[in-house]
Amino acid sequence: MRNRFTHLWQLLGQTISVARVYLQGYKSYKVILSQTVTSAPVVLQELENSLGLEVTYSYAGIGEYTVSLSKALFTDKNYTVDGLLYSVHITPEIVYNGSTNVWTSTASFDTANSVKILTTQSGDTGGVLDFPLPKDTVLSNVLNSNSIFEIRVYNK
C-alpha cells in the first residue's frame, strides 16, 4: 500500500512539473549565487532546474566568471540547438551604494555550452546615479551578493 502512495506522489509531482512548464511558456535553470574576491561563484539555492542542467562555475579573471553547462545548449546568442529562443539574465543588474560607486552584472552567450558573467564597477558618481554610467567603469571582482542567475528556454 505504501509503495502505491509513493508512486502516486511521484506521478503527481511529474504532472505538476510538466503543467508548470507548459503554463509558464519556458523551461528554466534558476539559482541564487554568491561570490567573494577571486573565488568561483557558489550556488546558495537552486530555485528551478526544469532544463535538467548540471552546471559548474569558475573564476576566469577580474570581474569575469564562466558558467559551464553539462551539454551543448546554444547555437548562437539567440537560439538553442533545438531551434528555440532563449534568454540569460542575472539580477540585480545594478547595485548603487548610495554615495560613490555603481556595480553592474551582465550575463551573455559565450559558447555552445557556456555563459559569461561580467561584473563592473564605475568610478565616483558624485552621489548621483545617472545614465550612462561614468566612463571610468572597470571590471570588478564583486558579483552582487544573492544575485539570481537564470537561463530560460522558451517553448515553441
C-alpha positions, 0 to 999 in steps of 0.5 A: 500500500505504501509503495502505491502512495509513493508512486502516486506522489511521484506521478503527481509531482511529474504532472505538476512539473510538466503543467508548470512548464507548459503554463509558464511558456519556458523551461528554466535553470534558476539559482541564487549565487554568491561570490567573494574576491577571486573565488568561483561563484557558489550556488546558495539555492537552486530555485528551478532546474526544469532544463535538467542542467548540471552546471559548474562555475569558475573564476576566469579573471577580474570581474569575469566568471564562466558558467559551464553547462553539462551539454551543448545548449546554444547555437548562437546568442539567440537560439538553442540547438533545438531551434528555440529562443532563449534568454540569460539574465542575472539580477540585480543588474545594478547595485548603487551604494548610495554615495560613490560607486555603481556595480553592474552584472551582465550575463551573455552567450559565450559558447555552445555550452557556456555563459559569461558573467561580467561584473563592473564597477564605475568610478565616483558618481558624485552621489548621483546615479545617472545614465550612462554610467561614468566612463571610468567603469572597470571590471570588478571582482564583486558579483552582487551578493544573492544575485539570481542567475537564470537561463530560460528556454522558451517553448515553441 
